[in-house]
Amino acid sequence: MSYLHPIIMKTVNVQINIASATGMRLVREMEKHPKVAKVEYPLPEGLVDQKTFTLEESYEECCQILNDHYKVDVRKL
């Protein structure tokens, strides 16, 4: 009998020098496997203290602006 168990991802934080060719090659290889590796890049220094928006937040804000302007729910078009 087969049971489905939730897969718990064990994580490790790694610092890779992406200024070198070997470092970039390692990062590109990890990006090829999004199910097992999640690559996060730090924010540029100019954006560290500013509010940033996710793609979903930006999409919702744009839809709201269009809804208000055209008086119709653009998500249903």
C-alpha positions in Angstrom: 0.0 0.0 0.0 1.4 3.4 -1.0 1.0 6.4 1.3 1.6 9.9 0.2 3.8 11.8 2.7 4.4 15.5 2.4 7.9 16.1 1.2 9.8 18.4 3.7 12.5 20.3 1.9 15.7 20.4 3.9 17.6 23.6 3.2 21.2 24.8 3.2 22.4 28.3 2.6 25.4 28.6 0.3 27.4 31.6 -0.7 28.8 31.4 -4.3 31.1 33.9 -5.9 29.3 34.6 -9.1 32.1 36.9 -10.3 34.0 33.7 -11.4 33.1 31.4 -14.3 32.8 28.4 -12.0 30.5 30.2 -9.6 28.2 31.3 -12.5 28.2 27.7 -13.9 27.1 26.4 -10.5 24.3 28.9 -10.2 23.1 28.2 -13.7 23.1 24.5 -13.0 21.0 25.0 -9.8 18.5 27.2 -11.7 17.8 24.3 -14.1 16.3 22.4 -11.2 13.5 24.6 -9.7 11.8 21.7 -7.9 14.9 21.0 -5.7 16.8 24.3 -5.7 15.5 27.9 -5.2 18.0 30.6 -6.1 17.4 34.0 -4.5 19.5 37.1 -5.5 20.0 40.0 -3.0 18.3 43.3 -3.8 20.5 46.0 -5.3 21.8 48.5 -2.7 19.4 51.2 -4.0 16.4 49.1 -3.3 17.2 47.7 0.1 15.2 50.3 2.1 12.4 50.7 -0.5 9.1 48.9 -0.6 9.1 46.3 -3.4 6.1 44.5 -4.9 5.6 40.9 -6.0 4.3 40.1 -9.5 1.0 39.2 -8.0 0.7 42.5 -6.1 1.6 44.5 -9.2 -1.0 42.5 -11.3 -3.7 43.1 -8.8 -3.0 46.9 -8.6 -3.0 47.1 -12.4 -6.3 45.2 -12.6 -7.8 47.6 -10.0 -6.7 50.7 -11.9 -8.3 49.3 -15.2 -11.4 48.3 -13.3 -11.8 51.8 -11.9 -11.1 53.4 -15.3 -13.3 51.2 -17.5 -16.0 50.3 -14.9 -15.7 46.6 -15.7 -14.0 43.7 -14.1 -11.0 43.1 -16.5 -10.2 39.7 -14.9 -13.4 38.3 -16.5 -12.7 39.5 -20.0 
